Amino acid sequence: MDRVFFCGDLNYRINLPREEAEHAIEQMKKSSDKTDKIREQLLRHDQLLATMAEGNAFNGLAEGKVAFLPTFKFDKGTDEYDTSHKQRIPAWTDRIVYKPTGTRLLKYDSVPAALHSDHRPVFASFRVNTFGRELPPTRKRKRKRQPLSARDEWAD
């Protein structure tokens, strides 16, 4: 069974005027109650999600819930979106998509504190079944305490 993970600057943008995208982002930063709703409204204009839904790219692949702010285009060393003369629209250009069969996404997030670039890096953690079957729900197992051996007693 093949495993596919495709990640990087996929360069998909948000199909909105800059002012609307920035207004939505400012609302997300200010309001913890409405953040998910505002983000979902902004993601309705995301080119990658639209392209995948239309079946025009990354067929059979999935993406986790995008629960972070747009990762592009920042002024380097700051939290400010592009203040240059180009005034690029903030977007989620940095993405991770994967083949979901036998793979469970555990975490998908960005690193907003990484100010060294005009992008914020994204990362994902996965649980992968090496046998190619669907993964059952995660169960917590209790560890059994092992009795100390005679050798361990002497080590103290």
N, C-alpha and C positions, 0 to 999 in steps of 0.2 A: 504494500500500500504506500503510495507516494504521499509525502507531506509537502505542502507548498506554503511558504511565507514570503510575501512580497512587501517590502517596506522601503520607504525613502521619500524624497521630495517628488511627489507624483504630479505636482504643478496644477492640480485642479483648483479652481477659484470659486468665489461666491458671486452669483449673478445678481448683484444689487449695486446701486450707487454707493459710493464710499460713505456718504453721510448716513444712509440707512444702516449699513453694516456697523459703523462706529457707534451709532446711537444704541443699537441692540447690545453691543459689547459693553458699553457704559452701563446700561440697565442691568446686565448680568453681573457686573462688578458690584453694583450698589445693592441689589436685591437678592437675598438668598432664597426667599420664598418663590419668586417667579423665574429663577434662573433656568430651570429645565424647560419651561414653556417658551421662554425667549430663545434659548439655544435651539430648540426644535423648530421654531419659526425661521431662524436663520439657516438652519441645516436644510430646510425645504428648498433653498436656493443654491445648495452645494452641488457643484458640477460632478464630482465623483459619485455621490449617491444617485444623482439623476442618471448618469451614464450606466451605472451598474443596474439600476432598476429597469432601464430600457434594454438591457442585455447587450450593450455595445462594448463593454470592457469587463475584464475580470470575471467572466462567467464561471459560476460554481464556487466563487470565493465569497467570503463574508468579512465584515468589519465589526468590531465591537462598538459599543455605545460611545459616541464622541461626547465625553462629559467634561471637556476642557475647553479653554478659550482658543480662538484661532492662533495658529503657530507661526504665521508669516504676515506681514513684513514689518519687522521692528527696526528702529534705529539702533545700531549696534551699541551695546553697553547700557541700554535703557529699557524701560517698559512701555515706551511710546511707539505707537504704530507710525509708519513712514511719514516723516515730516519733510522729506525732500520735495523737490519740484515735481517728481513723478506722482506723489500722493497715491501709492498703490493701495488697493482695497485689502484690508485684513482678510485672511483666508486660512483654511485648514489644508495647506498644501502637503504637510508632512503626515503620512498615513501608514497604517499597517493593515493589510488584508491577508486572509489566510483561507486554506481549504478546511472547512469545518469537520469533515468526517474523521472521527477518532481524535479530534483536537478540541480542547476546551479552553476558552480564554479565561484567564484568572484576573488579569488586570490590564487596563489600557489607559495610558495617561501621558501627559506632557511634563516637561521640566521647566516651569516658568522662571526659575531662578538662574537658568543658564543664559547669561546675557552676552556671551562671546560672539554671537552671530545674529543675522537678521531673521533667523529661524529659531524656534524653540524645539528641542529634540522631543520625540515621542518614543515611548517604549511599551512593550507588552510582555506579559508573562503567560505561558501556556502550560497546560498539562496535556501530554501527548501519549496516546495508547500506541505502543509499538506493534500491536497485533492487528491494527486496522479496524477494530470494532468500535462501536459507540461506547463512550465512557459512561459508566454508571455514576450516580450522584456520589459526591465525596462523603466518606464515612470517617468519623474519628475513631481511631483504635486506641485502646488502653495498652500501655506498655506493662509487661509483666516484670516484676522485680526479680532479678537473678540473685540467688544467694551468693555470698562471698565465698570464693574458693579458699582453700588453705593457703595458697600462694598469696592471694590478695590480703589475707590477714597479716602476713609477715611483712608486707610492704609498708604498713603503717609504722 
